[in-house]
Amino acid sequence: MDASGLGLTCFAAAIGMAIAAAGCGIGQGMGLKAACDGTARNPEAGGKIMVTLILGLAFVESLAIYALVVNLILLVANPFVG
């Protein structure tokens, strides 16, 4: 593998992970805001809201983990460079 191919692969992995992390952070922030608003409006439903929030945050975080796995595949077992 030449240096330019490795550099482009590292750059692509970094950009991909940055976009995934930004999307994950925005999604988690929006979910937390909605949960706080819901708990403020109806404090008795705080337990149910928290369970739903944790489940939703796990789904959002799984997208970032999938992006990490794809980026690790690009970096370790680069299928594009023969």
Protein Blocks (a to p, Z undefined) as FASTA:
>chain_A
ZZklmmmmmmmmmmmmmmmmmmmmmmmmmmmmmmmmmmmmmmmlmmmmmmmmmmmmmmmm
mmmmmmmmmmmmmmmmockbZZ
